Amino acid sequence: MRFRSIFMKKYIEIFILLILFISCNKEEFSVRNLNGNKIIILGHGGMGIEQTYPMDTYESILKCINTGADGTEIDVQLTKDSVLIAYHSKDFSDNTNLKGLVNDLNWNDIKNGYYTITPYLNYSIISLEELFSNIHNIHNYKFTFDCKLHTNSINTVAFQDSYINAISDIIDKYNLQDNVYIESHNIDFLKKLQEINTDFKLFIYPSSFEKGLELAIDNDLFGITISTDDISKEQIETAHINNLYVAVWNTNSKNKNIEAVKKNPDFIQTDRVEHLIKILK
């Protein structure tokens, strides 16, 4: 009995030391932002670059939200017949069995397309309609539309008008007004969206923080999207003082996640979803 008692005592001591070790090694963050001091965790095209599934596929996005993220960024493009699809590259020939720009092809020409780059073989290209119609409890999640405006059309006004109408239609159809954020490099495109609906949450995607701050203030935008490498904690604080939300991306490692969190952004679009969830939730 004496030996058993000694063993149990040692076991308890080791257990306590282990708990203390884990506690001491889990970094605590004191977040201060416009989201009630909570950072919204978004996957980058789902689970991110160089993960199990190709970016912007149904599989990657579904795994992202099922893992516990608040939602995901999606690279959005418009087909020739005005269907919104999730696809990142400028030209299909980069990584699929198709060729040409998204806007050069109709959805019927695209819907059977698939990725061909190893190891991402045979994953399908999806429309936003297909995606949203297959997400249960969709209103529990946030989505950022990174609007890619690639087109060969000489009539860019008609192209942008069709794009904006398609965005407005899908947001209305799924009642996602409070769930969708829209970002673009093109301030004229964002201003047109604003004319359609002043409640759209619009982010400028600028070449520098200073330019983004100027455009966001002058045009009464919701926020700024920028690489975490191109913005400091102090600049994010400046944005917050001006009531502008900040989304950062290019957090492609655990260290980048931690560095980004310490800057107090409102959103992080991460390529390391599981790690960011682990340190924030």
Steps between C-alpha positions, in 0.01 A plus 500: 500500500787735587657454156162552334454823695844624397427410136168687503662805657770506231236450230298796628813718517592415143143568383498841670838589350374397155193722533715792613739443208217500247346811657829687497563414136157609372539864405229734621386786276327822600314591182369854448301558183161607359353147519442511873866403546455175307694412186288337231685195366464454124663233291685611187296343222399237754791330677761708318798454270682164488240316706318170440258648246544769234388848600145610424365147463194374682715250690744764624229746601289237673797370698583855602161575653466150648840543667364794699587812299253787499489481122722538196630734235399393149660609173204596285483535121222555246429275202396629158136424585523674840542202733724557803759228553772434757836508324832672574723507191461739210501225234356149526806355325705566816362199687192348334397307189346819359652795315427871496369759741194424710319789333566353154296187576141420591421299811404199287855502362646511851279288724666171407848646533746372758846564645792318336804604705648228723395424769175685431354272236134484401357748752215692338465870431189626678253784467399703804148371449620140534707592802239692696219257423705223663608677820272421793433782747663742258410801714740377768795589276672803349620522140735748337468534123841586353370630168734425209413727207680312221338555161588544133183700442548850364176595672621502860195698612262224389732237651505672838125560493436130435745405776334733750151374414616140546646582843186682606278214379682224687521702822126567478414141410676357806430801724872549565505877543653467848729212404684622191792740467611617156857599414663632184805690377267708282348798680262575211359148527448547875331837446258339253419231757439775753254667263303176474491438875644729766488211749762294315812454714771615261878468541764668287797278417773766457864516394591658836334569833519876447319475166244263646430729794449795268264313266305336782442831681419699184249240380347398833605136464471231766868415512841416356639161391878480497792258541607471862852582376383843382329627814607562858315484829509880513351531150218263592433719803484802267245318284294417808507864614342579162240225555649281227522124536823326397539157340851358464621212284830326417502322835648183356681367809446465873734792568315717247171415673640608837654818357168591339297440817730733695416784259129490598334468157129431471538213252782260417490310170734214581669209325543331839140473612533232766787679674318834510192333645717330761658823625186716492216270606 
